[in-house]
Amino acid sequence: MATKTISIREDVYNILMSLKKENESFSDVIYKLTKKRKSNLRDYFGVLKDSKAILDIEEDIKKIRESARMRTI
């Protein structure tokens, strides 16, 4: 396998170093960070639970439902 020398900033090196496990190479760390993986919706479950956005959405739903009830009367 061929090797290449690359230049990276020291702060980036420190980040890679913190992610690197004992028996891993930097190539392993970079590969894990850059490989494409399928997104799993479960990864995002609950991310908005404490968000103001979810409260706004709930309020909008209530308004839409109320206006739909008024049109049917």
CHARMM internal coordinates of N, CA and C (Angstrom, degrees):
IC EDIT
DIST 1 N 1 CA 1.4392
DIST 1 CA 1 C 1.5297
ANGL 1 N 1 CA 1 C 108.34
DIST 1 C 2 N 1.3303
ANGL 1 CA 1 C 2 N 115.21
DIHE 1 N 1 CA 1 C 2 N 135.49
DIST 2 N 2 CA 1.4574
ANGL 1 C 2 N 2 CA 120.89
DIHE 1 CA 1 C 2 N 2 CA 179.67
DIST 2 CA 2 C 1.5206
ANGL 2 N 2 CA 2 C 110.21
DIHE 1 C 2 N 2 CA 2 C -77.22
DIST 2 C 3 N 1.3065
ANGL 2 CA 2 C 3 N 115.80
DIHE 2 N 2 CA 2 C 3 N 153.70
DIST 3 N 3 CA 1.4556
ANGL 2 C 3 N 3 CA 120.48
DIHE 2 CA 2 C 3 N 3 CA 175.38
DIST 3 CA 3 C 1.5133
ANGL 3 N 3 CA 3 C 108.70
DIHE 2 C 3 N 3 CA 3 C -121.19
DIST 3 C 4 N 1.3246
ANGL 3 CA 3 C 4 N 115.55
DIHE 3 N 3 CA 3 C 4 N 152.09
DIST 4 N 4 CA 1.4581
ANGL 3 C 4 N 4 CA 122.60
DIHE 3 CA 3 C 4 N 4 CA 178.46
DIST 4 CA 4 C 1.5146
ANGL 4 N 4 CA 4 C 108.39
DIHE 3 C 4 N 4 CA 4 C -129.40
DIST 4 C 5 N 1.2982
ANGL 4 CA 4 C 5 N 116.48
DIHE 4 N 4 CA 4 C 5 N 146.08
DIST 5 N 5 CA 1.4491
ANGL 4 C 5 N 5 CA 121.69
DIHE 4 CA 4 C 5 N 5 CA 174.81
DIST 5 CA 5 C 1.5168
ANGL 5 N 5 CA 5 C 108.03
DIHE 4 C 5 N 5 CA 5 C -99.37
DIST 5 C 6 N 1.3346
ANGL 5 CA 5 C 6 N 116.45
DIHE 5 N 5 CA 5 C 6 N 129.99
DIST 6 N 6 CA 1.4575
ANGL 5 C 6 N 6 CA 121.04
DIHE 5 CA 5 C 6 N 6 CA 178.13
DIST 6 CA 6 C 1.5211
ANGL 6 N 6 CA 6 C 108.89
DIHE 5 C 6 N 6 CA 6 C -126.06
DIST 6 C 7 N 1.3231
ANGL 6 CA 6 C 7 N 115.43
DIHE 6 N 6 CA 6 C 7 N 156.39
DIST 7 N 7 CA 1.4609
ANGL 6 C 7 N 7 CA 120.60
DIHE 6 CA 6 C 7 N 7 CA 176.31
DIST 7 CA 7 C 1.5201
ANGL 7 N 7 CA 7 C 108.42
DIHE 6 C 7 N 7 CA 7 C -106.93
DIST 7 C 8 N 1.3150
ANGL 7 CA 7 C 8 N 115.49
DIHE 7 N 7 CA 7 C 8 N 133.18
DIST 8 N 8 CA 1.4579
ANGL 7 C 8 N 8 CA 120.52
DIHE 7 CA 7 C 8 N 8 CA 175.80
DIST 8 CA 8 C 1.5206
ANGL 8 N 8 CA 8 C 107.99
DIHE 7 C 8 N 8 CA 8 C -135.57
DIST 8 C 9 N 1.3305
ANGL 8 CA 8 C 9 N 114.96
DIHE 8 N 8 CA 8 C 9 N 154.87
DIST 9 N 9 CA 1.4578
ANGL 8 C 9 N 9 CA 119.13
DIHE 8 CA 8 C 9 N 9 CA 177.38
DIST 9 CA 9 C 1.5295
ANGL 9 N 9 CA 9 C 109.60
DIHE 8 C 9 N 9 CA 9 C -66.82
DIST 9 C 10 N 1.3153
ANGL 9 CA 9 C 10 N 114.81
DIHE 9 N 9 CA 9 C 10 N 157.37
DIST 10 N 10 CA 1.4596
ANGL 9 C 10 N 10 CA 119.91
DIHE 9 CA 9 C 10 N 10 CA -178.51
DIST 10 CA 10 C 1.5334
ANGL 10 N 10 CA 10 C 111.61
DIHE 9 C 10 N 10 CA 10 C -64.02
DIST 10 C 11 N 1.3426
ANGL 10 CA 10 C 11 N 117.25
DIHE 10 N 10 CA 10 C 11 N -36.73
DIST 11 N 11 CA 1.4641
ANGL 10 C 11 N 11 CA 119.10
DIHE 10 CA 10 C 11 N 11 CA 179.77
DIST 11 CA 11 C 1.5228
ANGL 11 N 11 CA 11 C 111.20
DIHE 10 C 11 N 11 CA 11 C -65.39
DIST 11 C 12 N 1.3285
ANGL 11 CA 11 C 12 N 117.02
DIHE 11 N 11 CA 11 C 12 N -35.87
DIST 12 N 12 CA 1.4640
ANGL 11 C 12 N 12 CA 121.00
DIHE 11 CA 11 C 12 N 12 CA 177.45
DIST 12 CA 12 C 1.5285
ANGL 12 N 12 CA 12 C 109.74
DIHE 11 C 12 N 12 CA 12 C -69.04
DIST 12 C 13 N 1.3233
ANGL 12 CA 12 C 13 N 116.33
DIHE 12 N 12 CA 12 C 13 N -41.00
DIST 13 N 13 CA 1.4636
ANGL 12 C 13 N 13 CA 120.77
DIHE 12 CA 12 C 13 N 13 CA 176.00
DIST 13 CA 13 C 1.5281
ANGL 13 N 13 CA 13 C 110.55
DIHE 12 C 13 N 13 CA 13 C -57.33
DIST 13 C 14 N 1.3231
ANGL 13 CA 13 C 14 N 116.41
DIHE 13 N 13 CA 13 C 14 N -43.60
DIST 14 N 14 CA 1.4685
ANGL 13 C 14 N 14 CA 120.33
DIHE 13 CA 13 C 14 N 14 CA -179.12
DIST 14 CA 14 C 1.5245
ANGL 14 N 14 CA 14 C 111.55
DIHE 13 C 14 N 14 CA 14 C -64.80
DIST 14 C 15 N 1.3299
ANGL 14 CA 14 C 15 N 116.66
DIHE 14 N 14 CA 14 C 15 N -37.55
DIST 15 N 15 CA 1.4643
ANGL 14 C 15 N 15 CA 120.09
DIHE 14 CA 14 C 15 N 15 CA 176.62
DIST 15 CA 15 C 1.5233
ANGL 15 N 15 CA 15 C 110.02
DIHE 14 C 15 N 15 CA 15 C -64.16
DIST 15 C 16 N 1.3329
ANGL 15 CA 15 C 16 N 116.76
DIHE 15 N 15 CA 15 C 16 N -47.83
DIST 16 N 16 CA 1.4706
ANGL 15 C 16 N 16 CA 120.36
DIHE 15 CA 15 C 16 N 16 CA 178.59
DIST 16 CA 16 C 1.5229
ANGL 16 N 16 CA 16 C 110.80
DIHE 15 C 16 N 16 CA 16 C -59.72
DIST 16 C 17 N 1.3209
ANGL 16 CA 16 C 17 N 115.62
DIHE 16 N 16 CA 16 C 17 N -41.27
DIST 17 N 17 CA 1.4613
ANGL 16 C 17 N 17 CA 120.57
DIHE 16 CA 16 C 17 N 17 CA -179.60
DIST 17 CA 17 C 1.5268
ANGL 17 N 17 CA 17 C 110.53
DIHE 16 C 17 N 17 CA 17 C -62.09
DIST 17 C 18 N 1.3345
ANGL 17 CA 17 C 18 N 116.89
DIHE 17 N 17 CA 17 C 18 N -38.80
DIST 18 N 18 CA 1.4688
ANGL 17 C 18 N 18 CA 119.64
DIHE 17 CA 17 C 18 N 18 CA -179.19
DIST 18 CA 18 C 1.5305
ANGL 18 N 18 CA 18 C 111.83
DIHE 17 C 18 N 18 CA 18 C -70.95
DIST 18 C 19 N 1.3269
ANGL 18 CA 18 C 19 N 116.64
DIHE 18 N 18 CA 18 C 19 N -25.45
DIST 19 N 19 CA 1.4665
ANGL 18 C 19 N 19 CA 120.77
DIHE 18 CA 18 C 19 N 19 CA 179.21
DIST 19 CA 19 C 1.5254
ANGL 19 N 19 CA 19 C 112.68
DIHE 18 C 19 N 19 CA 19 C -86.24
DIST 19 C 20 N 1.3016
ANGL 19 CA 19 C 20 N 116.30
DIHE 19 N 19 CA 19 C 20 N -18.74
DIST 20 N 20 CA 1.4625
ANGL 19 C 20 N 20 CA 122.60
DIHE 19 CA 19 C 20 N 20 CA -175.04
DIST 20 CA 20 C 1.5258
ANGL 20 N 20 CA 20 C 110.80
DIHE 19 C 20 N 20 CA 20 C -75.20
DIST 20 C 21 N 1.3160
ANGL 20 CA 20 C 21 N 114.89
DIHE 20 N 20 CA 20 C 21 N 127.65
DIST 21 N 21 CA 1.4660
ANGL 20 C 21 N 21 CA 119.88
DIHE 20 CA 20 C 21 N 21 CA 175.67
DIST 21 CA 21 C 1.5236
ANGL 21 N 21 CA 21 C 109.17
DIHE 20 C 21 N 21 CA 21 C -85.72
DIST 21 C 22 N 1.3125
ANGL 21 CA 21 C 22 N 116.04
DIHE 21 N 21 CA 21 C 22 N 168.24
DIST 22 N 22 CA 1.4629
ANGL 21 C 22 N 22 CA 121.38
DIHE 21 CA 21 C 22 N 22 CA -172.48
DIST 22 CA 22 C 1.5255
ANGL 22 N 22 CA 22 C 113.97
DIHE 21 C 22 N 22 CA 22 C -54.69
DIST 22 C 23 N 1.3108
ANGL 22 CA 22 C 23 N 117.27
DIHE 22 N 22 CA 22 C 23 N -44.15
DIST 23 N 23 CA 1.4659
ANGL 22 C 23 N 23 CA 120.04
DIHE 22 CA 22 C 23 N 23 CA -175.55
DIST 23 CA 23 C 1.5261
ANGL 23 N 23 CA 23 C 113.53
DIHE 22 C 23 N 23 CA 23 C -99.77
DIST 23 C 24 N 1.3385
ANGL 23 CA 23 C 24 N 117.11
DIHE 23 N 23 CA 23 C 24 N 18.45
DIST 24 N 24 CA 1.4599
ANGL 23 C 24 N 24 CA 120.80
DIHE 23 CA 23 C 24 N 24 CA -178.98
DIST 24 CA 24 C 1.5211
ANGL 24 N 24 CA 24 C 111.02
DIHE 23 C 24 N 24 CA 24 C -104.06
DIST 24 C 25 N 1.3198
ANGL 24 CA 24 C 25 N 113.70
DIHE 24 N 24 CA 24 C 25 N 151.17
DIST 25 N 25 CA 1.4636
ANGL 24 C 25 N 25 CA 119.08
DIHE 24 CA 24 C 25 N 25 CA 172.27
DIST 25 CA 25 C 1.5227
ANGL 25 N 25 CA 25 C 108.28
DIHE 24 C 25 N 25 CA 25 C -94.81
DIST 25 C 26 N 1.3241
ANGL 25 CA 25 C 26 N 116.35
DIHE 25 N 25 CA 25 C 26 N 166.96
DIST 26 N 26 CA 1.4548
ANGL 25 C 26 N 26 CA 119.22
DIHE 25 CA 25 C 26 N 26 CA 174.65
DIST 26 CA 26 C 1.5250
ANGL 26 N 26 CA 26 C 110.58
DIHE 25 C 26 N 26 CA 26 C -62.88
DIST 26 C 27 N 1.3134
ANGL 26 CA 26 C 27 N 116.86
DIHE 26 N 26 CA 26 C 27 N -33.53
DIST 27 N 27 CA 1.4698
ANGL 26 C 27 N 27 CA 120.46
DIHE 26 CA 26 C 27 N 27 CA 176.36
DIST 27 CA 27 C 1.5243
ANGL 27 N 27 CA 27 C 110.92
DIHE 26 C 27 N 27 CA 27 C -59.96
DIST 27 C 28 N 1.3268
ANGL 27 CA 27 C 28 N 116.50
DIHE 27 N 27 CA 27 C 28 N -40.98
DIST 28 N 28 CA 1.4733
ANGL 27 C 28 N 28 CA 120.65
DIHE 27 CA 27 C 28 N 28 CA 177.93
DIST 28 CA 28 C 1.5198
ANGL 28 N 28 CA 28 C 110.86
DIHE 27 C 28 N 28 CA 28 C -61.66
DIST 28 C 29 N 1.3364
ANGL 28 CA 28 C 29 N 116.86
DIHE 28 N 28 CA 28 C 29 N -43.41
DIST 29 N 29 CA 1.4614
ANGL 28 C 29 N 29 CA 121.29
DIHE 28 CA 28 C 29 N 29 CA -178.86
DIST 29 CA 29 C 1.5228
ANGL 29 N 29 CA 29 C 110.18
DIHE 28 C 29 N 29 CA 29 C -65.13
DIST 29 C 30 N 1.3120
ANGL 29 CA 29 C 30 N 117.01
DIHE 29 N 29 CA 29 C 30 N -47.16
DIST 30 N 30 CA 1.4712
ANGL 29 C 30 N 30 CA 121.11
DIHE 29 CA 29 C 30 N 30 CA -179.57
DIST 30 CA 30 C 1.5176
ANGL 30 N 30 CA 30 C 110.14
DIHE 29 C 30 N 30 CA 30 C -62.95
DIST 30 C 31 N 1.3170
ANGL 30 CA 30 C 31 N 117.34
DIHE 30 N 30 CA 30 C 31 N -40.82
DIST 31 N 31 CA 1.4662
ANGL 30 C 31 N 31 CA 120.60
DIHE 30 CA 30 C 31 N 31 CA 178.76
DIST 31 CA 31 C 1.5247
ANGL 31 N 31 CA 31 C 110.80
DIHE 30 C 31 N 31 CA 31 C -61.07
DIST 31 C 32 N 1.3302
ANGL 31 CA 31 C 32 N 116.86
DIHE 31 N 31 CA 31 C 32 N -46.18
DIST 32 N 32 CA 1.4680
ANGL 31 C 32 N 32 CA 120.11
DIHE 31 CA 31 C 32 N 32 CA -179.97
DIST 32 CA 32 C 1.5245
ANGL 32 N 32 CA 32 C 111.08
DIHE 31 C 32 N 32 CA 32 C -61.14
DIST 32 C 33 N 1.3183
ANGL 32 CA 32 C 33 N 117.06
DIHE 32 N 32 CA 32 C 33 N -37.77
DIST 33 N 33 CA 1.4630
ANGL 32 C 33 N 33 CA 120.92
DIHE 32 CA 32 C 33 N 33 CA -178.32
DIST 33 CA 33 C 1.5238
ANGL 33 N 33 CA 33 C 112.58
DIHE 32 C 33 N 33 CA 33 C -73.40
DIST 33 C 34 N 1.3125
ANGL 33 CA 33 C 34 N 117.49
DIHE 33 N 33 CA 33 C 34 N -26.41
DIST 34 N 34 CA 1.4620
ANGL 33 C 34 N 34 CA 119.72
DIHE 33 CA 33 C 34 N 34 CA -173.16
DIST 34 CA 34 C 1.5170
ANGL 34 N 34 CA 34 C 114.71
DIHE 33 C 34 N 34 CA 34 C -106.44
DIST 34 C 35 N 1.3264
ANGL 34 CA 34 C 35 N 118.52
DIHE 34 N 34 CA 34 C 35 N -14.31
DIST 35 N 35 CA 1.4621
ANGL 34 C 35 N 35 CA 118.32
DIHE 34 CA 34 C 35 N 35 CA -178.78
DIST 35 CA 35 C 1.5250
ANGL 35 N 35 CA 35 C 109.57
DIHE 34 C 35 N 35 CA 35 C -69.64
DIST 35 C 36 N 1.3034
ANGL 35 CA 35 C 36 N 114.96
DIHE 35 N 35 CA 35 C 36 N 143.70
DIST 36 N 36 CA 1.4549
ANGL 35 C 36 N 36 CA 119.66
DIHE 35 CA 35 C 36 N 36 CA 179.25
DIST 36 CA 36 C 1.5119
ANGL 36 N 36 CA 36 C 108.76
DIHE 35 C 36 N 36 CA 36 C -80.99
DIST 36 C 37 N 1.3212
ANGL 36 CA 36 C 37 N 114.12
DIHE 36 N 36 CA 36 C 37 N 136.81
DIST 37 N 37 CA 1.4565
ANGL 36 C 37 N 37 CA 118.49
DIHE 36 CA 36 C 37 N 37 CA 175.35
DIST 37 CA 37 C 1.5142
ANGL 37 N 37 CA 37 C 107.46
DIHE 36 C 37 N 37 CA 37 C -131.46
DIST 37 C 38 N 1.2986
ANGL 37 CA 37 C 38 N 115.02
DIHE 37 N 37 CA 37 C 38 N 151.53
DIST 38 N 38 CA 1.4496
ANGL 37 C 38 N 38 CA 119.31
DIHE 37 CA 37 C 38 N 38 CA 178.50
DIST 38 CA 38 C 1.5160
ANGL 38 N 38 CA 38 C 108.55
DIHE 37 C 38 N 38 CA 38 C -68.96
DIST 38 C 39 N 1.3193
ANGL 38 CA 38 C 39 N 115.16
DIHE 38 N 38 CA 38 C 39 N 135.86
DIST 39 N 39 CA 1.4612
ANGL 38 C 39 N 39 CA 119.42
DIHE 38 CA 38 C 39 N 39 CA 176.12
DIST 39 CA 39 C 1.5192
ANGL 39 N 39 CA 39 C 109.29
DIHE 38 C 39 N 39 CA 39 C -72.64
DIST 39 C 40 N 1.2805
ANGL 39 CA 39 C 40 N 114.96
DIHE 39 N 39 CA 39 C 40 N 143.03
DIST 40 N 40 CA 1.4453
ANGL 39 C 40 N 40 CA 121.32
DIHE 39 CA 39 C 40 N 40 CA 176.73
DIST 40 CA 40 C 1.5208
ANGL 40 N 40 CA 40 C 107.00
DIHE 39 C 40 N 40 CA 40 C -114.94
DIST 40 C 41 N 1.3236
ANGL 40 CA 40 C 41 N 116.86
DIHE 40 N 40 CA 40 C 41 N 123.21
DIST 41 N 41 CA 1.4577
ANGL 40 C 41 N 41 CA 120.15
DIHE 40 CA 40 C 41 N 41 CA -179.02
DIST 41 CA 41 C 1.5276
ANGL 41 N 41 CA 41 C 112.22
DIHE 40 C 41 N 41 CA 41 C -55.83
DIST 41 C 42 N 1.2925
ANGL 41 CA 41 C 42 N 117.40
DIHE 41 N 41 CA 41 C 42 N -28.97
DIST 42 N 42 CA 1.4668
ANGL 41 C 42 N 42 CA 120.63
DIHE 41 CA 41 C 42 N 42 CA 179.32
DIST 42 CA 42 C 1.5263
ANGL 42 N 42 CA 42 C 111.99
DIHE 41 C 42 N 42 CA 42 C -62.27
DIST 42 C 43 N 1.3357
ANGL 42 CA 42 C 43 N 116.50
DIHE 42 N 42 CA 42 C 43 N -25.23
DIST 43 N 43 CA 1.4588
ANGL 42 C 43 N 43 CA 119.99
DIHE 42 CA 42 C 43 N 43 CA 177.86
DIST 43 CA 43 C 1.5276
ANGL 43 N 43 CA 43 C 111.54
DIHE 42 C 43 N 43 CA 43 C -63.37
DIST 43 C 44 N 1.3232
ANGL 43 CA 43 C 44 N 116.94
DIHE 43 N 43 CA 43 C 44 N -24.35
DIST 44 N 44 CA 1.4562
ANGL 43 C 44 N 44 CA 121.43
DIHE 43 CA 43 C 44 N 44 CA -175.82
DIST 44 CA 44 C 1.5217
ANGL 44 N 44 CA 44 C 113.08
DIHE 43 C 44 N 44 CA 44 C -103.81
DIST 44 C 45 N 1.2959
ANGL 44 CA 44 C 45 N 117.58
DIHE 44 N 44 CA 44 C 45 N -0.87
DIST 45 N 45 CA 1.4630
ANGL 44 C 45 N 45 CA 121.37
DIHE 44 CA 44 C 45 N 45 CA -177.46
DIST 45 CA 45 C 1.5271
ANGL 45 N 45 CA 45 C 110.12
DIHE 44 C 45 N 45 CA 45 C -61.81
DIST 45 C 46 N 1.3235
ANGL 45 CA 45 C 46 N 116.11
DIHE 45 N 45 CA 45 C 46 N 125.03
DIST 46 N 46 CA 1.4499
ANGL 45 C 46 N 46 CA 121.51
DIHE 45 CA 45 C 46 N 46 CA 176.08
DIST 46 CA 46 C 1.5097
ANGL 46 N 46 CA 46 C 116.61
DIHE 45 C 46 N 46 CA 46 C 85.02
DIST 46 C 47 N 1.3326
ANGL 46 CA 46 C 47 N 118.79
DIHE 46 N 46 CA 46 C 47 N 1.92
DIST 47 N 47 CA 1.4663
ANGL 46 C 47 N 47 CA 119.21
DIHE 46 CA 46 C 47 N 47 CA -175.91
DIST 47 CA 47 C 1.5230
ANGL 47 N 47 CA 47 C 112.78
DIHE 46 C 47 N 47 CA 47 C -66.73
DIST 47 C 48 N 1.3204
ANGL 47 CA 47 C 48 N 118.02
DIHE 47 N 47 CA 47 C 48 N -23.19
DIST 48 N 48 CA 1.4640
ANGL 47 C 48 N 48 CA 120.62
DIHE 47 CA 47 C 48 N 48 CA -179.15
DIST 48 CA 48 C 1.5250
ANGL 48 N 48 CA 48 C 113.58
DIHE 47 C 48 N 48 CA 48 C -99.51
DIST 48 C 49 N 1.3126
ANGL 48 CA 48 C 49 N 117.76
DIHE 48 N 48 CA 48 C 49 N 4.96
DIST 49 N 49 CA 1.4674
ANGL 48 C 49 N 49 CA 120.01
DIHE 48 CA 48 C 49 N 49 CA -171.73
DIST 49 CA 49 C 1.5284
ANGL 49 N 49 CA 49 C 113.19
DIHE 48 C 49 N 49 CA 49 C -58.38
DIST 49 C 50 N 1.3016
ANGL 49 CA 49 C 50 N 119.48
DIHE 49 N 49 CA 49 C 50 N -31.53
DIST 50 N 50 CA 1.4595
ANGL 49 C 50 N 50 CA 122.23
DIHE 49 CA 49 C 50 N 50 CA -179.92
DIST 50 CA 50 C 1.5300
ANGL 50 N 50 CA 50 C 112.05
DIHE 49 C 50 N 50 CA 50 C -107.18
DIST 50 C 51 N 1.3250
ANGL 50 CA 50 C 51 N 116.31
DIHE 50 N 50 CA 50 C 51 N 17.81
DIST 51 N 51 CA 1.4510
ANGL 50 C 51 N 51 CA 120.99
DIHE 50 CA 50 C 51 N 51 CA -175.35
DIST 51 CA 51 C 1.5278
ANGL 51 N 51 CA 51 C 111.73
DIHE 50 C 51 N 51 CA 51 C -93.42
DIST 51 C 52 N 1.3170
ANGL 51 CA 51 C 52 N 115.97
DIHE 51 N 51 CA 51 C 52 N 144.78
DIST 52 N 52 CA 1.4535
ANGL 51 C 52 N 52 CA 120.95
DIHE 51 CA 51 C 52 N 52 CA 174.84
DIST 52 CA 52 C 1.5283
ANGL 52 N 52 CA 52 C 109.43
DIHE 51 C 52 N 52 CA 52 C -65.00
DIST 52 C 53 N 1.3160
ANGL 52 CA 52 C 53 N 117.73
DIHE 52 N 52 CA 52 C 53 N -29.39
DIST 53 N 53 CA 1.4632
ANGL 52 C 53 N 53 CA 121.95
DIHE 52 CA 52 C 53 N 53 CA -178.85
DIST 53 CA 53 C 1.5268
ANGL 53 N 53 CA 53 C 110.68
DIHE 52 C 53 N 53 CA 53 C -58.39
DIST 53 C 54 N 1.3108
ANGL 53 CA 53 C 54 N 117.93
DIHE 53 N 53 CA 53 C 54 N -41.03
DIST 54 N 54 CA 1.4649
ANGL 53 C 54 N 54 CA 120.27
DIHE 53 CA 53 C 54 N 54 CA -179.00
DIST 54 CA 54 C 1.5223
ANGL 54 N 54 CA 54 C 110.63
DIHE 53 C 54 N 54 CA 54 C -66.33
DIST 54 C 55 N 1.3278
ANGL 54 CA 54 C 55 N 117.23
DIHE 54 N 54 CA 54 C 55 N -35.46
DIST 55 N 55 CA 1.4639
ANGL 54 C 55 N 55 CA 120.53
DIHE 54 CA 54 C 55 N 55 CA 176.69
DIST 55 CA 55 C 1.5288
ANGL 55 N 55 CA 55 C 110.73
DIHE 54 C 55 N 55 CA 55 C -66.45
DIST 55 C 56 N 1.3226
ANGL 55 CA 55 C 56 N 116.72
DIHE 55 N 55 CA 55 C 56 N -39.48
DIST 56 N 56 CA 1.4719
ANGL 55 C 56 N 56 CA 120.88
DIHE 55 CA 55 C 56 N 56 CA 177.05
DIST 56 CA 56 C 1.5302
ANGL 56 N 56 CA 56 C 111.10
DIHE 55 C 56 N 56 CA 56 C -63.88
DIST 56 C 57 N 1.3181
ANGL 56 CA 56 C 57 N 116.11
DIHE 56 N 56 CA 56 C 57 N -41.11
DIST 57 N 57 CA 1.4663
ANGL 56 C 57 N 57 CA 120.63
DIHE 56 CA 56 C 57 N 57 CA 179.31
DIST 57 CA 57 C 1.5275
ANGL 57 N 57 CA 57 C 110.16
DIHE 56 C 57 N 57 CA 57 C -63.91
DIST 57 C 58 N 1.3197
ANGL 57 CA 57 C 58 N 116.27
DIHE 57 N 57 CA 57 C 58 N -44.86
DIST 58 N 58 CA 1.4675
ANGL 57 C 58 N 58 CA 120.08
DIHE 57 CA 57 C 58 N 58 CA 178.88
DIST 58 CA 58 C 1.5273
ANGL 58 N 58 CA 58 C 111.22
DIHE 57 C 58 N 58 CA 58 C -60.74
DIST 58 C 59 N 1.3222
ANGL 58 CA 58 C 59 N 116.63
DIHE 58 N 58 CA 58 C 59 N -40.76
DIST 59 N 59 CA 1.4619
ANGL 58 C 59 N 59 CA 120.75
DIHE 58 CA 58 C 59 N 59 CA 178.63
DIST 59 CA 59 C 1.5306
ANGL 59 N 59 CA 59 C 110.81
DIHE 58 C 59 N 59 CA 59 C -64.72
DIST 59 C 60 N 1.3171
ANGL 59 CA 59 C 60 N 117.17
DIHE 59 N 59 CA 59 C 60 N -41.51
DIST 60 N 60 CA 1.4704
ANGL 59 C 60 N 60 CA 121.32
DIHE 59 CA 59 C 60 N 60 CA 177.58
DIST 60 CA 60 C 1.5259
ANGL 60 N 60 CA 60 C 110.96
DIHE 59 C 60 N 60 CA 60 C -62.45
DIST 60 C 61 N 1.3051
ANGL 60 CA 60 C 61 N 117.23
DIHE 60 N 60 CA 60 C 61 N -40.87
DIST 61 N 61 CA 1.4724
ANGL 60 C 61 N 61 CA 121.33
DIHE 60 CA 60 C 61 N 61 CA 178.90
DIST 61 CA 61 C 1.5225
ANGL 61 N 61 CA 61 C 110.23
DIHE 60 C 61 N 61 CA 61 C -62.23
DIST 61 C 62 N 1.3274
ANGL 61 CA 61 C 62 N 116.28
DIHE 61 N 61 CA 61 C 62 N -43.28
DIST 62 N 62 CA 1.4728
ANGL 61 C 62 N 62 CA 120.08
DIHE 61 CA 61 C 62 N 62 CA 178.54
DIST 62 CA 62 C 1.5284
ANGL 62 N 62 CA 62 C 110.76
DIHE 61 C 62 N 62 CA 62 C -60.51
DIST 62 C 63 N 1.3422
ANGL 62 CA 62 C 63 N 116.87
DIHE 62 N 62 CA 62 C 63 N -43.48
DIST 63 N 63 CA 1.4615
ANGL 62 C 63 N 63 CA 120.73
DIHE 62 CA 62 C 63 N 63 CA 179.70
DIST 63 CA 63 C 1.5229
ANGL 63 N 63 CA 63 C 111.28
DIHE 62 C 63 N 63 CA 63 C -63.44
DIST 63 C 64 N 1.3307
ANGL 63 CA 63 C 64 N 116.83
DIHE 63 N 63 CA 63 C 64 N -42.42
DIST 64 N 64 CA 1.4690
ANGL 63 C 64 N 64 CA 121.11
DIHE 63 CA 63 C 64 N 64 CA 179.77
DIST 64 CA 64 C 1.5225
ANGL 64 N 64 CA 64 C 110.22
DIHE 63 C 64 N 64 CA 64 C -63.75
DIST 64 C 65 N 1.3071
ANGL 64 CA 64 C 65 N 116.88
DIHE 64 N 64 CA 64 C 65 N -44.31
DIST 65 N 65 CA 1.4702
ANGL 64 C 65 N 65 CA 120.13
DIHE 64 CA 64 C 65 N 65 CA 179.75
DIST 65 CA 65 C 1.5294
ANGL 65 N 65 CA 65 C 111.36
DIHE 64 C 65 N 65 CA 65 C -64.15
DIST 65 C 66 N 1.3185
ANGL 65 CA 65 C 66 N 116.42
DIHE 65 N 65 CA 65 C 66 N -41.07
DIST 66 N 66 CA 1.4637
ANGL 65 C 66 N 66 CA 120.36
DIHE 65 CA 65 C 66 N 66 CA 179.41
DIST 66 CA 66 C 1.5248
ANGL 66 N 66 CA 66 C 110.59
DIHE 65 C 66 N 66 CA 66 C -64.93
DIST 66 C 67 N 1.3236
ANGL 66 CA 66 C 67 N 117.29
DIHE 66 N 66 CA 66 C 67 N -42.22
DIST 67 N 67 CA 1.4728
ANGL 66 C 67 N 67 CA 118.75
DIHE 66 CA 66 C 67 N 67 CA 180.00
DIST 67 CA 67 C 1.5291
ANGL 67 N 67 CA 67 C 110.74
DIHE 66 C 67 N 67 CA 67 C -67.95
DIST 67 C 68 N 1.3256
ANGL 67 CA 67 C 68 N 117.80
DIHE 67 N 67 CA 67 C 68 N -31.42
DIST 68 N 68 CA 1.4655
ANGL 67 C 68 N 68 CA 120.74
DIHE 67 CA 67 C 68 N 68 CA 177.19
DIST 68 CA 68 C 1.5298
ANGL 68 N 68 CA 68 C 109.99
DIHE 67 C 68 N 68 CA 68 C -68.16
DIST 68 C 69 N 1.3235
ANGL 68 CA 68 C 69 N 117.66
DIHE 68 N 68 CA 68 C 69 N -39.04
DIST 69 N 69 CA 1.4728
ANGL 68 C 69 N 69 CA 121.64
DIHE 68 CA 68 C 69 N 69 CA 177.11
DIST 69 CA 69 C 1.5194
ANGL 69 N 69 CA 69 C 110.84
DIHE 68 C 69 N 69 CA 69 C -63.17
DIST 69 C 70 N 1.3135
ANGL 69 CA 69 C 70 N 117.56
DIHE 69 N 69 CA 69 C 70 N -41.55
DIST 70 N 70 CA 1.4634
ANGL 69 C 70 N 70 CA 121.62
DIHE 69 CA 69 C 70 N 70 CA -178.51
DIST 70 CA 70 C 1.5320
ANGL 70 N 70 CA 70 C 111.16
DIHE 69 C 70 N 70 CA 70 C -66.19
DIST 70 C 71 N 1.3196
ANGL 70 CA 70 C 71 N 118.70
DIHE 70 N 70 CA 70 C 71 N -33.27
DIST 71 N 71 CA 1.4607
ANGL 70 C 71 N 71 CA 121.42
DIHE 70 CA 70 C 71 N 71 CA 179.86
DIST 71 CA 71 C 1.5304
ANGL 71 N 71 CA 71 C 111.82
DIHE 70 C 71 N 71 CA 71 C -71.68
DIST 71 C 72 N 1.3193
ANGL 71 CA 71 C 72 N 117.39
DIHE 71 N 71 CA 71 C 72 N -26.72
DIST 72 N 72 CA 1.4581
ANGL 71 C 72 N 72 CA 120.07
DIHE 71 CA 71 C 72 N 72 CA -178.06
DIST 72 CA 72 C 1.5287
ANGL 72 N 72 CA 72 C 112.24
DIHE 71 C 72 N 72 CA 72 C -84.77
DIST 72 C 73 N 1.2900
ANGL 72 CA 72 C 73 N 117.98
DIHE 72 N 72 CA 72 C 73 N -9.58
DIST 73 N 73 CA 1.4596
ANGL 72 C 73 N 73 CA 121.66
DIHE 72 CA 72 C 73 N 73 CA -178.77
DIST 73 CA 73 C 1.5074
ANGL 73 N 73 CA 73 C 110.58
DIHE 72 C 73 N 73 CA 73 C -82.60
END
COOR INIT
IC SEED 1 N 1 CA 1 C
IC BUILD
